Amino acid sequence: MCSIIASIPHTVAGYVWTAITTLGPWWSSLIVLALIMWVVFEVVTRNGNAHYNSDNGFSPLFNFFVGSSLNFTLQELLGLALANWFGDAIYCVEWPYVLHFAVFVATGLFLRVSGFWVYLRILGEKPRKRGRRGR
């Protein structure tokens, strides 16, 4: 019974990924192609005038996509690791909020260390002046 309940999507992201995986390989490849084209467009127009640029040079929607995709990936990797260690019964227990918090913090730290996320101010670091850049 738990395996049936665990396979039902409970969030918007769950519904989206269920739709993507049930569309079949042809539609999934079109979605991947569209994502690749979007990434190429964002990289080419970084710090340009094609769209509004955040402090890191990308559009806010692209920043949201990168952060949420990384968070989703880390959550899935953690779930996969726990399922391999403890079996499918892991889906029948409530997830502790500590694990979700750890993934959230790991996402922020990875984006900050990689240089993608420039918004977090480290202690002792002077705030940068915000303004219009390149226009």
C-alpha positions as CSV (number, residue, x, y, z in Angstrom):
1,M,0.0,0.0,0.0
2,C,2.8,2.4,0.8
3,S,4.4,1.9,-2.6
4,I,1.2,3.0,-4.3
5,I,0.9,6.1,-2.1
6,A,4.6,6.9,-2.6
7,S,4.2,6.9,-6.4
8,I,1.4,9.5,-6.4
9,P,2.7,13.0,-6.9
10,H,1.9,15.4,-4.0
11,T,3.5,18.6,-5.2
12,V,3.5,20.8,-8.3
13,A,7.0,19.6,-9.2
14,G,5.8,16.0,-8.7
15,Y,2.9,16.6,-11.2
16,V,5.3,18.2,-13.7
17,W,7.9,15.4,-13.5
18,T,5.1,12.8,-13.7
19,A,3.8,14.5,-16.9
20,I,7.3,14.7,-18.4
21,T,8.0,11.1,-17.7
22,T,4.7,9.8,-19.0
23,L,4.8,11.8,-22.3
24,G,7.3,9.2,-23.6
25,P,10.8,9.5,-25.0
26,W,9.9,11.7,-28.0
27,W,8.3,14.4,-25.9
28,S,11.0,14.1,-23.3
29,S,13.7,14.7,-25.9
30,L,11.9,17.8,-27.1
31,I,11.8,19.1,-23.5
32,V,15.5,18.4,-23.1
33,L,16.2,20.2,-26.4
34,A,14.2,23.2,-25.3
35,L,16.1,23.3,-22.0
36,I,19.4,23.1,-23.8
37,M,18.4,26.0,-26.1
38,W,17.3,28.1,-23.1
39,V,20.6,27.5,-21.4
40,V,22.6,28.4,-24.5
41,F,20.4,31.6,-24.9
42,E,21.1,32.6,-21.3
43,V,24.8,32.0,-21.6
44,V,25.1,33.9,-24.9
45,T,23.0,36.9,-23.6
46,R,24.6,37.0,-20.2
47,N,25.2,40.6,-19.1
48,G,23.6,41.7,-22.4
49,N,20.5,43.8,-23.2
50,A,18.3,40.9,-24.4
51,H,16.6,40.6,-21.0
52,Y,16.7,41.9,-17.4
53,N,19.9,40.7,-15.8
54,S,20.4,39.8,-12.2
55,D,23.7,40.5,-10.4
56,N,25.1,37.3,-11.8
57,G,24.2,38.2,-15.4
58,F,21.4,35.7,-15.9
59,S,17.6,36.3,-15.9
60,P,15.8,35.9,-12.6
61,L,13.7,33.0,-14.1
62,F,16.9,31.2,-15.1
63,N,18.3,31.7,-11.6
64,F,15.1,30.2,-10.2
65,F,15.4,27.3,-12.6
66,V,19.0,26.5,-11.7
67,G,18.4,26.7,-7.9
68,S,15.2,24.7,-8.0
69,S,16.7,22.1,-10.3
70,L,19.8,21.7,-8.1
71,N,17.6,21.4,-5.0
72,F,15.4,18.8,-6.7
73,T,18.5,16.9,-7.8
74,L,20.0,16.9,-4.3
75,Q,16.7,15.8,-2.8
76,E,16.4,12.9,-5.3
77,L,20.0,11.8,-4.7
78,L,19.3,11.8,-0.9
79,G,16.1,9.8,-1.4
80,L,17.9,7.4,-3.7
81,A,20.7,6.9,-1.1
82,L,18.3,6.4,1.7
83,A,16.2,3.9,-0.4
84,N,19.4,2.0,-1.2
85,W,20.5,1.9,2.4
86,F,17.1,1.2,4.1
87,G,15.0,-0.2,1.3
88,D,11.6,0.9,0.0
89,A,10.2,1.2,3.5
90,I,11.9,4.7,3.7
91,Y,9.0,6.0,1.6
92,C,6.5,4.9,4.3
93,V,8.0,7.1,7.1
94,E,7.7,10.8,7.5
95,W,10.9,12.6,6.3
96,P,12.5,14.6,9.0
97,Y,12.7,18.3,8.4
98,V,16.4,18.2,9.2
99,L,17.1,16.4,6.0
100,H,15.1,19.0,3.9
101,F,17.0,21.8,5.7
102,A,20.3,20.1,5.1
103,V,19.5,19.8,1.3
104,F,18.4,23.5,1.3
105,V,21.6,24.6,2.9
106,A,23.7,22.4,0.7
107,T,22.0,23.9,-2.4
108,G,22.8,27.5,-1.2
109,L,26.4,26.6,-0.3
110,F,27.0,24.9,-3.6
111,L,25.6,27.8,-5.6
112,R,27.6,30.3,-3.5
113,V,30.9,28.3,-3.7
114,S,30.5,27.7,-7.5
115,G,30.1,31.5,-7.9
116,F,26.6,31.2,-9.5
117,W,24.9,32.7,-6.5
118,V,26.3,36.2,-5.7
119,Y,23.5,37.4,-3.4
120,L,24.5,35.9,-0.1
121,R,26.8,38.2,1.9
122,I,29.4,36.5,3.9
123,L,30.2,37.8,7.4
124,G,32.7,40.6,7.2
125,E,32.1,41.2,3.5
126,K,31.1,44.7,2.6
127,P,27.8,44.9,0.6
128,R,28.1,45.7,-3.0
129,K,26.4,48.7,-4.5
130,R,23.4,47.7,-6.6
131,G,22.4,49.6,-9.7
132,R,22.0,49.2,-13.4
133,R,25.0,47.6,-15.0
134,G,25.9,47.6,-18.6
135,R,23.2,50.0,-19.7
